[in-house]
């Protein structure tokens, strides 16, 4: 994994919505690029979380 090249911005809904509300096109484009890079590097966290929850449920059922 590459080291960040500047301040780390958490890419979650609040950050993105605040950027949209700010209405600054250059900042929106920059954040969109960062989000795309994040997805390319880490993939879809939501899908990975769902897979994790399924495995947790399987193990909980197994050990009951």
PDBQT receptor file of N, H, CA, C and O in Angstrom, charges set to zero:
ATOM      1  N   UNK A   1       0.842  -1.175   0.000  1.00  0.00    +0.000 N 
ATOM      2  CA  UNK A   1       0.000   0.000   0.000  1.00  0.00    +0.000 C 
ATOM      3  C   UNK A   1       0.890   1.242   0.000  1.00  0.00    +0.000 C 
ATOM      4  O   UNK A   1       1.872   1.315   0.739  1.00  0.00    +0.000 OA
ATOM      5  N   UNK A   2       0.543   2.192  -0.816  1.00  0.00    +0.000 N 
ATOM      6  H   UNK A   2      -0.255   2.133  -1.416  1.00  0.00    +0.000 HD
ATOM      7  CA  UNK A   2       1.321   3.417  -0.942  1.00  0.00    +0.000 C 
ATOM      8  C   UNK A   2       1.057   4.344   0.239  1.00  0.00    +0.000 C 
ATOM      9  O   UNK A   2      -0.023   4.333   0.830  1.00  0.00    +0.000 OA
ATOM     10  N   UNK A   3       2.047   5.131   0.561  1.00  0.00    +0.000 N 
ATOM     11  H   UNK A   3       2.924   5.140   0.081  1.00  0.00    +0.000 HD
ATOM     12  CA  UNK A   3       1.896   6.124   1.622  1.00  0.00    +0.000 C 
ATOM     13  C   UNK A   3       1.059   7.295   1.106  1.00  0.00    +0.000 C 
ATOM     14  O   UNK A   3       1.178   7.659  -0.064  1.00  0.00    +0.000 OA
ATOM     15  N   UNK A   4       0.205   7.901   1.963  1.00  0.00    +0.000 N 
ATOM     16  H   UNK A   4       0.109   7.606   2.914  1.00  0.00    +0.000 HD
ATOM     17  CA  UNK A   4      -0.587   9.058   1.533  1.00  0.00    +0.000 C 
ATOM     18  C   UNK A   4       0.309  10.212   1.113  1.00  0.00    +0.000 C 
ATOM     19  O   UNK A   4       1.378  10.423   1.686  1.00  0.00    +0.000 OA
ATOM     20  N   UNK A   5      -0.137  10.959   0.107  1.00  0.00    +0.000 N 
ATOM     21  H   UNK A   5      -1.005  10.788  -0.358  1.00  0.00    +0.000 HD
ATOM     22  CA  UNK A   5       0.632  12.111  -0.386  1.00  0.00    +0.000 C 
ATOM     23  C   UNK A   5      -0.054  13.402   0.023  1.00  0.00    +0.000 C 
ATOM     24  O   UNK A   5      -0.393  14.218  -0.834  1.00  0.00    +0.000 OA
ATOM     25  N   UNK A   6      -0.256  13.595   1.275  1.00  0.00    +0.000 N 
ATOM     26  H   UNK A   6       0.020  12.932   1.971  1.00  0.00    +0.000 HD
ATOM     27  CA  UNK A   6      -0.934  14.780   1.774  1.00  0.00    +0.000 C 
ATOM     28  C   UNK A   6      -1.827  14.393   2.932  1.00  0.00    +0.000 C 
ATOM     29  O   UNK A   6      -1.750  13.275   3.443  1.00  0.00    +0.000 OA
ATOM     30  N   UNK A   7      -2.668  15.315   3.342  1.00  0.00    +0.000 N 
ATOM     31  H   UNK A   7      -2.730  16.223   2.928  1.00  0.00    +0.000 HD
ATOM     32  CA  UNK A   7      -3.540  15.011   4.482  1.00  0.00    +0.000 C 
ATOM     33  C   UNK A   7      -4.521  13.887   4.135  1.00  0.00    +0.000 C 
ATOM     34  O   UNK A   7      -5.047  13.824   3.024  1.00  0.00    +0.000 OA
ATOM     35  N   UNK A   8      -4.750  13.013   5.096  1.00  0.00    +0.000 N 
ATOM     36  H   UNK A   8      -4.323  13.064   5.998  1.00  0.00    +0.000 HD
ATOM     37  CA  UNK A   8      -5.693  11.913   4.905  1.00  0.00    +0.000 C 
ATOM     38  C   UNK A   8      -7.095  12.435   5.175  1.00  0.00    +0.000 C 
ATOM     39  O   UNK A   8      -7.359  13.016   6.227  1.00  0.00    +0.000 OA
ATOM     40  N   UNK A   9      -7.995  12.222   4.212  1.00  0.00    +0.000 N 
ATOM     41  H   UNK A   9      -7.780  11.750   3.357  1.00  0.00    +0.000 HD
ATOM     42  CA  UNK A   9      -9.384  12.658   4.351  1.00  0.00    +0.000 C 
ATOM     43  C   UNK A   9     -10.241  11.416   4.453  1.00  0.00    +0.000 C 
ATOM     44  O   UNK A   9     -10.251  10.601   3.531  1.00  0.00    +0.000 OA
ATOM     45  N   UNK A  10     -10.973  11.247   5.572  1.00  0.00    +0.000 N 
ATOM     46  H   UNK A  10     -10.965  11.909   6.322  1.00  0.00    +0.000 HD
ATOM     47  CA  UNK A  10     -11.827  10.070   5.677  1.00  0.00    +0.000 C 
ATOM     48  C   UNK A  10     -12.947  10.136   4.636  1.00  0.00    +0.000 C 
ATOM     49  O   UNK A  10     -13.681  11.121   4.558  1.00  0.00    +0.000 OA
ATOM     50  N   UNK A  11     -13.063   9.070   3.838  1.00  0.00    +0.000 N 
ATOM     51  H   UNK A  11     -12.467   8.269   3.901  1.00  0.00    +0.000 HD
ATOM     52  CA  UNK A  11     -14.054   9.051   2.766  1.00  0.00    +0.000 C 
ATOM     53  C   UNK A  11     -15.324   8.368   3.260  1.00  0.00    +0.000 C 
ATOM     54  O   UNK A  11     -15.527   7.174   3.040  1.00  0.00    +0.000 OA
ATOM     55  N   UNK A  12     -16.158   9.128   3.917  1.00  0.00    +0.000 N 
ATOM     56  H   UNK A  12     -15.993  10.098   4.095  1.00  0.00    +0.000 HD
ATOM     57  CA  UNK A  12     -17.447   8.628   4.350  1.00  0.00    +0.000 C 
ATOM     58  C   UNK A  12     -18.493   9.653   3.982  1.00  0.00    +0.000 C 
ATOM     59  O   UNK A  12     -18.161  10.754   3.541  1.00  0.00    +0.000 OA
ATOM     60  N   UNK A  13     -19.751   9.303   4.159  1.00  0.00    +0.000 N 
ATOM     61  H   UNK A  13     -20.020   8.409   4.517  1.00  0.00    +0.000 HD
ATOM     62  CA  UNK A  13     -20.858  10.133   3.703  1.00  0.00    +0.000 C 
ATOM     63  C   UNK A  13     -20.793  11.586   4.119  1.00  0.00    +0.000 C 
ATOM     64  O   UNK A  13     -21.040  12.472   3.302  1.00  0.00    +0.000 OA
ATOM     65  N   UNK A  14     -20.465  11.848   5.373  1.00  0.00    +0.000 N 
ATOM     66  H   UNK A  14     -20.264  11.128   6.037  1.00  0.00    +0.000 HD
ATOM     67  CA  UNK A  14     -20.442  13.234   5.856  1.00  0.00    +0.000 C 
ATOM     68  C   UNK A  14     -19.437  14.066   5.066  1.00  0.00    +0.000 C 
ATOM     69  O   UNK A  14     -19.744  15.185   4.655  1.00  0.00    +0.000 OA
ATOM     70  N   UNK A  15     -18.250  13.531   4.854  1.00  0.00    +0.000 N 
ATOM     71  H   UNK A  15     -18.001  12.622   5.187  1.00  0.00    +0.000 HD
ATOM     72  CA  UNK A  15     -17.222  14.255   4.110  1.00  0.00    +0.000 C 
ATOM     73  C   UNK A  15     -17.702  14.564   2.694  1.00  0.00    +0.000 C 
ATOM     74  O   UNK A  15     -17.541  15.683   2.207  1.00  0.00    +0.000 OA
ATOM     75  N   UNK A  16     -18.284  13.579   2.049  1.00  0.00    +0.000 N 
ATOM     76  H   UNK A  16     -18.415  12.670   2.444  1.00  0.00    +0.000 HD
ATOM     77  CA  UNK A  16     -18.748  13.768   0.674  1.00  0.00    +0.000 C 
ATOM     78  C   UNK A  16     -19.904  14.752   0.622  1.00  0.00    +0.000 C 
ATOM     79  O   UNK A  16     -19.934  15.625  -0.245  1.00  0.00    +0.000 OA
ATOM     80  N   UNK A  17     -20.859  14.625   1.542  1.00  0.00    +0.000 N 
ATOM     81  H   UNK A  17     -20.835  13.916   2.247  1.00  0.00    +0.000 HD
ATOM     82  CA  UNK A  17     -22.005  15.548   1.550  1.00  0.00    +0.000 C 
ATOM     83  C   UNK A  17     -21.583  16.980   1.865  1.00  0.00    +0.000 C 
ATOM     84  O   UNK A  17     -22.132  17.926   1.299  1.00  0.00    +0.000 OA
ATOM     85  N   UNK A  18     -20.617  17.147   2.757  1.00  0.00    +0.000 N 
ATOM     86  H   UNK A  18     -20.171  16.379   3.216  1.00  0.00    +0.000 HD
ATOM     87  CA  UNK A  18     -20.120  18.503   3.050  1.00  0.00    +0.000 C 
ATOM     88  C   UNK A  18     -19.443  19.107   1.818  1.00  0.00    +0.000 C 
ATOM     89  O   UNK A  18     -19.578  20.297   1.536  1.00  0.00    +0.000 OA
ATOM     90  N   UNK A  19     -18.722  18.269   1.104  1.00  0.00    +0.000 N 
ATOM     91  H   UNK A  19     -18.612  17.302   1.333  1.00  0.00    +0.000 HD
ATOM     92  CA  UNK A  19     -18.060  18.736  -0.111  1.00  0.00    +0.000 C 
ATOM     93  C   UNK A  19     -19.104  19.181  -1.139  1.00  0.00    +0.000 C 
ATOM     94  O   UNK A  19     -18.949  20.228  -1.769  1.00  0.00    +0.000 OA
ATOM     95  N   UNK A  20     -20.153  18.399  -1.307  1.00  0.00    +0.000 N 
ATOM     96  H   UNK A  20     -20.279  17.549  -0.796  1.00  0.00    +0.000 HD
ATOM     97  CA  UNK A  20     -21.231  18.758  -2.228  1.00  0.00    +0.000 C 
ATOM     98  C   UNK A  20     -21.864  20.071  -1.805  1.00  0.00    +0.000 C 
ATOM     99  O   UNK A  20     -22.082  20.959  -2.629  1.00  0.00    +0.000 OA
ATOM    100  N   UNK A  21     -22.160  20.192  -0.511  1.00  0.00    +0.000 N 
ATOM    101  H   UNK A  21     -21.984  19.471   0.159  1.00  0.00    +0.000 HD
ATOM    102  CA  UNK A  21     -22.804  21.402   0.004  1.00  0.00    +0.000 C 
ATOM    103  C   UNK A  21     -21.913  22.625  -0.190  1.00  0.00    +0.000 C 
ATOM    104  O   UNK A  21     -22.413  23.736  -0.367  1.00  0.00    +0.000 OA
ATOM    105  N   UNK A  22     -20.591  22.424  -0.157  1.00  0.00    +0.000 N 
ATOM    106  H   UNK A  22     -20.185  21.521  -0.013  1.00  0.00    +0.000 HD
ATOM    107  CA  UNK A  22     -19.663  23.540  -0.345  1.00  0.00    +0.000 C 
ATOM    108  C   UNK A  22     -19.732  24.126  -1.743  1.00  0.00    +0.000 C 
ATOM    109  O   UNK A  22     -19.419  25.298  -1.948  1.00  0.00    +0.000 OA
ATOM    110  N   UNK A  23     -20.142  23.310  -2.704  1.00  0.00    +0.000 N 
ATOM    111  H   UNK A  23     -20.397  22.358  -2.537  1.00  0.00    +0.000 HD
ATOM    112  CA  UNK A  23     -20.347  23.789  -4.057  1.00  0.00    +0.000 C 
ATOM    113  C   UNK A  23     -19.103  24.180  -4.831  1.00  0.00    +0.000 C 
ATOM    114  O   UNK A  23     -19.201  24.876  -5.842  1.00  0.00    +0.000 OA
ATOM    115  N   UNK A  24     -17.936  23.748  -4.380  1.00  0.00    +0.000 N 
ATOM    116  H   UNK A  24     -17.857  23.183  -3.559  1.00  0.00    +0.000 HD
ATOM    117  CA  UNK A  24     -16.697  24.105  -5.071  1.00  0.00    +0.000 C 
ATOM    118  C   UNK A  24     -16.307  22.960  -6.005  1.00  0.00    +0.000 C 
ATOM    119  O   UNK A  24     -15.890  21.893  -5.555  1.00  0.00    +0.000 OA
ATOM    120  N   UNK A  25     -16.445  23.193  -7.293  1.00  0.00    +0.000 N 
ATOM    121  H   UNK A  25     -16.784  24.060  -7.658  1.00  0.00    +0.000 HD
ATOM    122  CA  UNK A  25     -16.236  22.167  -8.304  1.00  0.00    +0.000 C 
ATOM    123  C   UNK A  25     -14.864  21.520  -8.198  1.00  0.00    +0.000 C 
ATOM    124  O   UNK A  25     -14.757  20.295  -8.272  1.00  0.00    +0.000 OA
ATOM    125  N   UNK A  26     -13.820  22.307  -8.027  1.00  0.00    +0.000 N 
ATOM    126  H   UNK A  26     -13.907  23.301  -7.967  1.00  0.00    +0.000 HD
ATOM    127  CA  UNK A  26     -12.476  21.737  -7.964  1.00  0.00    +0.000 C 
ATOM    128  C   UNK A  26     -12.314  20.800  -6.775  1.00  0.00    +0.000 C 
ATOM    129  O   UNK A  26     -11.667  19.759  -6.890  1.00  0.00    +0.000 OA
ATOM    130  N   UNK A  27     -12.899  21.161  -5.630  1.00  0.00    +0.000 N 
ATOM    131  H   UNK A  27     -13.425  22.007  -5.537  1.00  0.00    +0.000 HD
ATOM    132  CA  UNK A  27     -12.827  20.299  -4.452  1.00  0.00    +0.000 C 
ATOM    133  C   UNK A  27     -13.648  19.025  -4.654  1.00  0.00    +0.000 C 
ATOM    134  O   UNK A  27     -13.237  17.947  -4.224  1.00  0.00    +0.000 OA
ATOM    135  N   UNK A  28     -14.811  19.145  -5.309  1.00  0.00    +0.000 N 
ATOM    136  H   UNK A  28     -15.145  20.020  -5.659  1.00  0.00    +0.000 HD
ATOM    137  CA  UNK A  28     -15.636  17.969  -5.579  1.00  0.00    +0.000 C 
ATOM    138  C   UNK A  28     -14.901  16.994  -6.495  1.00  0.00    +0.000 C 
ATOM    139  O   UNK A  28     -14.928  15.784  -6.269  1.00  0.00    +0.000 OA
ATOM    140  N   UNK A  29     -14.247  17.520  -7.525  1.00  0.00    +0.000 N 
ATOM    141  H   UNK A  29     -14.225  18.503  -7.709  1.00  0.00    +0.000 HD
ATOM    142  CA  UNK A  29     -13.508  16.667  -8.444  1.00  0.00    +0.000 C 
ATOM    143  C   UNK A  29     -12.341  15.979  -7.735  1.00  0.00    +0.000 C 
ATOM    144  O   UNK A  29     -12.080  14.798  -7.964  1.00  0.00    +0.000 OA
ATOM    145  N   UNK A  30     -11.652  16.709  -6.885  1.00  0.00    +0.000 N 
ATOM    146  H   UNK A  30     -11.864  17.669  -6.699  1.00  0.00    +0.000 HD
ATOM    147  CA  UNK A  30     -10.524  16.157  -6.143  1.00  0.00    +0.000 C 
ATOM    148  C   UNK A  30     -11.001  15.031  -5.217  1.00  0.00    +0.000 C 
ATOM    149  O   UNK A  30     -10.378  13.972  -5.151  1.00  0.00    +0.000 OA
ATOM    150  N   UNK A  31     -12.101  15.263  -4.509  1.00  0.00    +0.000 N 
ATOM    151  H   UNK A  31     -12.608  16.124  -4.562  1.00  0.00    +0.000 HD
ATOM    152  CA  UNK A  31     -12.626  14.253  -3.601  1.00  0.00    +0.000 C 
ATOM    153  C   UNK A  31     -13.131  13.034  -4.370  1.00  0.00    +0.000 C 
ATOM    154  O   UNK A  31     -12.943  11.902  -3.925  1.00  0.00    +0.000 OA
ATOM    155  N   UNK A  32     -13.772  13.256  -5.522  1.00  0.00    +0.000 N 
ATOM    156  H   UNK A  32     -13.925  14.175  -5.883  1.00  0.00    +0.000 HD
ATOM    157  CA  UNK A  32     -14.238  12.142  -6.352  1.00  0.00    +0.000 C 
ATOM    158  C   UNK A  32     -13.060  11.283  -6.797  1.00  0.00    +0.000 C 
ATOM    159  O   UNK A  32     -13.145  10.055  -6.789  1.00  0.00    +0.000 OA
ATOM    160  N   UNK A  33     -11.972  11.921  -7.180  1.00  0.00    +0.000 N 
ATOM    161  H   UNK A  33     -11.903  12.919  -7.186  1.00  0.00    +0.000 HD
ATOM    162  CA  UNK A  33     -10.776  11.184  -7.605  1.00  0.00    +0.000 C 
ATOM    163  C   UNK A  33     -10.216  10.364  -6.441  1.00  0.00    +0.000 C 
ATOM    164  O   UNK A  33      -9.818   9.213  -6.621  1.00  0.00    +0.000 OA
ATOM    165  N   UNK A  34     -10.188  10.964  -5.245  1.00  0.00    +0.000 N 
ATOM    166  H   UNK A  34     -10.512  11.898  -5.099  1.00  0.00    +0.000 HD
ATOM    167  CA  UNK A  34      -9.696  10.243  -4.074  1.00  0.00    +0.000 C 
ATOM    168  C   UNK A  34     -10.592   9.045  -3.757  1.00  0.00    +0.000 C 
ATOM    169  O   UNK A  34     -10.099   7.972  -3.409  1.00  0.00    +0.000 OA
ATOM    170  N   UNK A  35     -11.902   9.231  -3.878  1.00  0.00    +0.000 N 
ATOM    171  H   UNK A  35     -12.302  10.103  -4.161  1.00  0.00    +0.000 HD
ATOM    172  CA  UNK A  35     -12.838   8.140  -3.607  1.00  0.00    +0.000 C 
ATOM    173  C   UNK A  35     -12.656   7.017  -4.627  1.00  0.00    +0.000 C 
ATOM    174  O   UNK A  35     -12.692   5.841  -4.266  1.00  0.00    +0.000 OA
ATOM    175  N   UNK A  36     -12.462   7.372  -5.892  1.00  0.00    +0.000 N 
ATOM    176  H   UNK A  36     -12.433   8.327  -6.185  1.00  0.00    +0.000 HD
ATOM    177  CA  UNK A  36     -12.228   6.362  -6.931  1.00  0.00    +0.000 C 
ATOM    178  C   UNK A  36     -10.931   5.599  -6.663  1.00  0.00    +0.000 C 
ATOM    179  O   UNK A  36     -10.875   4.383  -6.847  1.00  0.00    +0.000 OA
ATOM    180  N   UNK A  37      -9.901   6.304  -6.234  1.00  0.00    +0.000 N 
ATOM    181  H   UNK A  37      -9.947   7.292  -6.085  1.00  0.00    +0.000 HD
ATOM    182  CA  UNK A  37      -8.629   5.653  -5.917  1.00  0.00    +0.000 C 
ATOM    183  C   UNK A  37      -8.794   4.712  -4.718  1.00  0.00    +0.000 C 
ATOM    184  O   UNK A  37      -8.229   3.618  -4.691  1.00  0.00    +0.000 OA
ATOM    185  N   UNK A  38      -9.570   5.152  -3.737  1.00  0.00    +0.000 N 
ATOM    186  H   UNK A  38     -10.029   6.040  -3.758  1.00  0.00    +0.000 HD
ATOM    187  CA  UNK A  38      -9.832   4.332  -2.555  1.00  0.00    +0.000 C 
ATOM    188  C   UNK A  38     -10.534   3.031  -2.957  1.00  0.00    +0.000 C 
ATOM    189  O   UNK A  38     -10.149   1.947  -2.520  1.00  0.00    +0.000 OA
ATOM    190  N   UNK A  39     -11.571   3.153  -3.795  1.00  0.00    +0.000 N 
ATOM    191  H   UNK A  39     -11.884   4.034  -4.150  1.00  0.00    +0.000 HD
ATOM    192  CA  UNK A  39     -12.286   1.964  -4.257  1.00  0.00    +0.000 C 
ATOM    193  C   UNK A  39     -11.387   1.043  -5.065  1.00  0.00    +0.000 C 
ATOM    194  O   UNK A  39     -11.471  -0.178  -4.936  1.00  0.00    +0.000 OA
ATOM    195  N   UNK A  40     -10.530   1.616  -5.893  1.00  0.00    +0.000 N 
ATOM    196  H   UNK A  40     -10.461   2.609  -5.998  1.00  0.00    +0.000 HD
ATOM    197  CA  UNK A  40      -9.609   0.805  -6.691  1.00  0.00    +0.000 C 
ATOM    198  C   UNK A  40      -8.630   0.041  -5.796  1.00  0.00    +0.000 C 
ATOM    199  O   UNK A  40      -8.281  -1.105  -6.079  1.00  0.00    +0.000 OA
ATOM    200  N   UNK A  41      -8.196   0.686  -4.723  1.00  0.00    +0.000 N 
ATOM    201  H   UNK A  41      -8.480   1.617  -4.494  1.00  0.00    +0.000 HD
ATOM    202  CA  UNK A  41      -7.214   0.062  -3.844  1.00  0.00    +0.000 C 
ATOM    203  C   UNK A  41      -7.840  -0.909  -2.850  1.00  0.00    +0.000 C 
ATOM    204  O   UNK A  41      -7.297  -1.985  -2.601  1.00  0.00    +0.000 OA
ATOM    205  N   UNK A  42      -8.985  -0.528  -2.281  1.00  0.00    +0.000 N 
ATOM    206  H   UNK A  42      -9.426   0.347  -2.483  1.00  0.00    +0.000 HD
ATOM    207  CA  UNK A  42      -9.568  -1.318  -1.200  1.00  0.00    +0.000 C 
ATOM    208  C   UNK A  42     -10.828  -2.068  -1.593  1.00  0.00    +0.000 C 
ATOM    209  O   UNK A  42     -11.286  -2.929  -0.842  1.00  0.00    +0.000 OA
ATOM    210  N   UNK A  43     -11.396  -1.767  -2.742  1.00  0.00    +0.000 N 
ATOM    211  H   UNK A  43     -11.024  -1.067  -3.352  1.00  0.00    +0.000 HD
ATOM    212  CA  UNK A  43     -12.615  -2.444  -3.171  1.00  0.00    +0.000 C 
ATOM    213  C   UNK A  43     -13.846  -1.925  -2.448  1.00  0.00    +0.000 C 
ATOM    214  O   UNK A  43     -13.818  -0.898  -1.771  1.00  0.00    +0.000 OA
ATOM    215  N   UNK A  44     -14.906  -2.661  -2.615  1.00  0.00    +0.000 N 
ATOM    216  H   UNK A  44     -14.928  -3.496  -3.165  1.00  0.00    +0.000 HD
ATOM    217  CA  UNK A  44     -16.191  -2.286  -2.053  1.00  0.00    +0.000 C 
ATOM    218  C   UNK A  44     -16.267  -2.744  -0.599  1.00  0.00    +0.000 C 
ATOM    219  O   UNK A  44     -16.502  -3.920  -0.324  1.00  0.00    +0.000 OA
ATOM    220  N   UNK A  45     -16.069  -1.825   0.314  1.00  0.00    +0.000 N 
ATOM    221  H   UNK A  45     -15.878  -0.869   0.091  1.00  0.00    +0.000 HD
ATOM    222  CA  UNK A  45     -16.063  -2.156   1.738  1.00  0.00    +0.000 C 
ATOM    223  C   UNK A  45     -17.431  -2.688   2.170  1.00  0.00    +0.000 C 
ATOM    224  O   UNK A  45     -17.500  -3.590   3.005  1.00  0.00    +0.000 OA
ATOM    225  N   UNK A  46     -18.510  -2.149   1.623  1.00  0.00    +0.000 N 
ATOM    226  H   UNK A  46     -18.454  -1.416   0.945  1.00  0.00    +0.000 HD
ATOM    227  CA  UNK A  46     -19.851  -2.606   1.997  1.00  0.00    +0.000 C 
ATOM    228  C   UNK A  46     -20.024  -4.096   1.683  1.00  0.00    +0.000 C 
ATOM    229  O   UNK A  46     -20.539  -4.847   2.511  1.00  0.00    +0.000 OA
ATOM    230  N   UNK A  47     -19.599  -4.523   0.499  1.00  0.00    +0.000 N 
ATOM    231  H   UNK A  47     -19.180  -3.914  -0.174  1.00  0.00    +0.000 HD
ATOM    232  CA  UNK A  47     -19.720  -5.932   0.122  1.00  0.00    +0.000 C 
ATOM    233  C   UNK A  47     -18.845  -6.805   1.023  1.00  0.00    +0.000 C 
ATOM    234  O   UNK A  47     -19.259  -7.890   1.432  1.00  0.00    +0.000 OA
ATOM    235  N   UNK A  48     -17.645  -6.336   1.329  1.00  0.00    +0.000 N 
ATOM    236  H   UNK A  48     -17.308  -5.455   0.997  1.00  0.00    +0.000 HD
ATOM    237  CA  UNK A  48     -16.760  -7.089   2.210  1.00  0.00    +0.000 C 
ATOM    238  C   UNK A  48     -17.360  -7.201   3.608  1.00  0.00    +0.000 C 
ATOM    239  O   UNK A  48     -17.261  -8.251   4.243  1.00  0.00    +0.000 OA
ATOM    240  N   UNK A  49     -17.975  -6.137   4.085  1.00  0.00    +0.000 N 
ATOM    241  H   UNK A  49     -18.055  -5.284   3.569  1.00  0.00    +0.000 HD
ATOM    242  CA  UNK A  49     -18.618  -6.155   5.400  1.00  0.00    +0.000 C 
ATOM    243  C   UNK A  49     -19.771  -7.160   5.421  1.00  0.00    +0.000 C 
ATOM    244  O   UNK A  49     -19.932  -7.891   6.399  1.00  0.00    +0.000 OA
ATOM    245  N   UNK A  50     -20.565  -7.204   4.364  1.00  0.00    +0.000 N 
ATOM    246  H   UNK A  50     -20.434  -6.610   3.570  1.00  0.00    +0.000 HD
ATOM    247  CA  UNK A  50     -21.668  -8.159   4.298  1.00  0.00    +0.000 C 
ATOM    248  C   UNK A  50     -21.140  -9.594   4.326  1.00  0.00    +0.000 C 
ATOM    249  O   UNK A  50     -21.710 -10.452   5.000  1.00  0.00    +0.000 OA
ATOM    250  N   UNK A  51     -20.057  -9.855   3.599  1.00  0.00    +0.000 N 
ATOM    251  H   UNK A  51     -19.594  -9.158   3.051  1.00  0.00    +0.000 HD
ATOM    252  CA  UNK A  51     -19.452 -11.188   3.613  1.00  0.00    +0.000 C 
ATOM    253  C   UNK A  51     -18.960 -11.534   5.018  1.00  0.00    +0.000 C 
ATOM    254  O   UNK A  51     -19.114 -12.668   5.472  1.00  0.00    +0.000 OA
ATOM    255  N   UNK A  52     -18.375 -10.570   5.694  1.00  0.00    +0.000 N 
ATOM    256  H   UNK A  52     -18.249  -9.649   5.326  1.00  0.00    +0.000 HD
ATOM    257  CA  UNK A  52     -17.906 -10.771   7.066  1.00  0.00    +0.000 C 
ATOM    258  C   UNK A  52     -19.062 -11.097   7.997  1.00  0.00    +0.000 C 
ATOM    259  O   UNK A  52     -18.954 -12.004   8.822  1.00  0.00    +0.000 OA
ATOM    260  N   UNK A  53     -20.166 -10.370   7.877  1.00  0.00    +0.000 N 
ATOM    261  H   UNK A  53     -20.254  -9.633   7.207  1.00  0.00    +0.000 HD
ATOM    262  CA  UNK A  53     -21.339 -10.617   8.721  1.00  0.00    +0.000 C 
ATOM    263  C   UNK A  53     -21.912 -12.010   8.488  1.00  0.00    +0.000 C 
ATOM    264  O   UNK A  53     -22.355 -12.666   9.431  1.00  0.00    +0.000 OA
ATOM    265  N   UNK A  54     -21.905 -12.462   7.243  1.00  0.00    +0.000 N 
ATOM    266  H   UNK A  54     -21.546 -11.930   6.477  1.00  0.00    +0.000 HD
ATOM    267  CA  UNK A  54     -22.386 -13.810   6.934  1.00  0.00    +0.000 C 
ATOM    268  C   UNK A  54     -21.519 -14.855   7.624  1.00  0.00    +0.000 C 
ATOM    269  O   UNK A  54     -22.032 -15.813   8.204  1.00  0.00    +0.000 OA
ATOM    270  N   UNK A  55     -20.213 -14.669   7.560  1.00  0.00    +0.000 N 
ATOM    271  H   UNK A  55     -19.796 -13.892   7.089  1.00  0.00    +0.000 HD
ATOM    272  CA  UNK A  55     -19.307 -15.623   8.209  1.00  0.00    +0.000 C 
ATOM    273  C   UNK A  55     -19.468 -15.597   9.721  1.00  0.00    +0.000 C 
ATOM    274  O   UNK A  55     -19.402 -16.643  10.366  1.00  0.00    +0.000 OA
ATOM    275  N   UNK A  56     -19.677 -14.430  10.289  1.00  0.00    +0.000 N 
ATOM    276  H   UNK A  56     -19.731 -13.580   9.765  1.00  0.00    +0.000 HD
ATOM    277  CA  UNK A  56     -19.914 -14.319  11.739  1.00  0.00    +0.000 C 
ATOM    278  C   UNK A  56     -21.176 -15.087  12.113  1.00  0.00    +0.000 C 
ATOM    279  O   UNK A  56     -21.186 -15.837  13.090  1.00  0.00    +0.000 OA
ATOM    280  N   UNK A  57     -22.236 -14.898  11.337  1.00  0.00    +0.000 N 
ATOM    281  H   UNK A  57     -22.228 -14.289  10.544  1.00  0.00    +0.000 HD
ATOM    282  CA  UNK A  57     -23.497 -15.589  11.610  1.00  0.00    +0.000 C 
ATOM    283  C   UNK A  57     -23.322 -17.103  11.521  1.00  0.00    +0.000 C 
ATOM    284  O   UNK A  57     -23.874 -17.837  12.340  1.00  0.00    +0.000 OA
ATOM    285  N   UNK A  58     -22.563 -17.575  10.538  1.00  0.00    +0.000 N 
ATOM    286  H   UNK A  58     -22.115 -16.978   9.872  1.00  0.00    +0.000 HD
ATOM    287  CA  UNK A  58     -22.313 -19.015  10.395  1.00  0.00    +0.000 C 
ATOM    288  C   UNK A  58     -21.601 -19.562  11.637  1.00  0.00    +0.000 C 
ATOM    289  O   UNK A  58     -21.974 -20.607  12.169  1.00  0.00    +0.000 OA
ATOM    290  N   UNK A  59     -20.577 -18.842  12.087  1.00  0.00    +0.000 N 
ATOM    291  H   UNK A  59     -20.274 -17.993  11.655  1.00  0.00    +0.000 HD
ATOM    292  CA  UNK A  59     -19.828 -19.304  13.251  1.00  0.00    +0.000 C 
ATOM    293  C   UNK A  59     -20.660 -19.230  14.525  1.00  0.00    +0.000 C 
ATOM    294  O   UNK A  59     -20.570 -20.115  15.376  1.00  0.00    +0.000 OA
ATOM    295  N   UNK A  60     -21.463 -18.187  14.661  1.00  0.00    +0.000 N 
ATOM    296  H   UNK A  60     -21.535 -17.468  13.970  1.00  0.00    +0.000 HD
ATOM    297  CA  UNK A  60     -22.323 -18.082  15.848  1.00  0.00    +0.000 C 
ATOM    298  C   UNK A  60     -23.315 -19.237  15.880  1.00  0.00    +0.000 C 
ATOM    299  O   UNK A  60     -23.580 -19.806  16.938  1.00  0.00    +0.000 OA
ATOM    300  N   UNK A  61     -23.860 -19.581  14.719  1.00  0.00    +0.000 N 
ATOM    301  H   UNK A  61     -23.645 -19.119  13.858  1.00  0.00    +0.000 HD
ATOM    302  CA  UNK A  61     -24.814 -20.699  14.649  1.00  0.00    +0.000 C 
ATOM    303  C   UNK A  61     -24.118 -22.016  14.976  1.00  0.00    +0.000 C 
ATOM    304  O   UNK A  61     -24.692 -22.874  15.648  1.00  0.00    +0.000 OA
ATOM    305  N   UNK A  62     -22.882 -22.177  14.503  1.00  0.00    +0.000 N 
ATOM    306  H   UNK A  62     -22.416 -21.480  13.957  1.00  0.00    +0.000 HD
ATOM    307  CA  UNK A  62     -22.120 -23.395  14.712  1.00  0.00    +0.000 C 
ATOM    308  C   UNK A  62     -21.815 -23.618  16.195  1.00  0.00    +0.000 C 
ATOM    309  O   UNK A  62     -21.816 -24.756  16.666  1.00  0.00    +0.000 OA
ATOM    310  N   UNK A  63     -21.556 -22.538  16.925  1.00  0.00    +0.000 N 
ATOM    311  H   UNK A  63     -21.556 -21.614  16.542  1.00  0.00    +0.000 HD
ATOM    312  CA  UNK A  63     -21.115 -22.668  18.314  1.00  0.00    +0.000 C 
ATOM    313  C   UNK A  63     -22.239 -22.474  19.323  1.00  0.00    +0.000 C 
ATOM    314  O   UNK A  63     -21.976 -22.315  20.515  1.00  0.00    +0.000 OA
ATOM    315  N   UNK A  64     -23.469 -22.483  18.870  1.00  0.00    +0.000 N 
ATOM    316  H   UNK A  64     -23.683 -22.612  17.902  1.00  0.00    +0.000 HD
ATOM    317  CA  UNK A  64     -24.596 -22.367  19.820  1.00  0.00    +0.000 C 
ATOM    318  C   UNK A  64     -24.946 -23.706  20.393  1.00  0.00    +0.000 C 
ATOM    319  O   UNK A  64     -25.864 -23.809  21.206  1.00  0.00    +0.000 OA
TER     320      UNK A  64
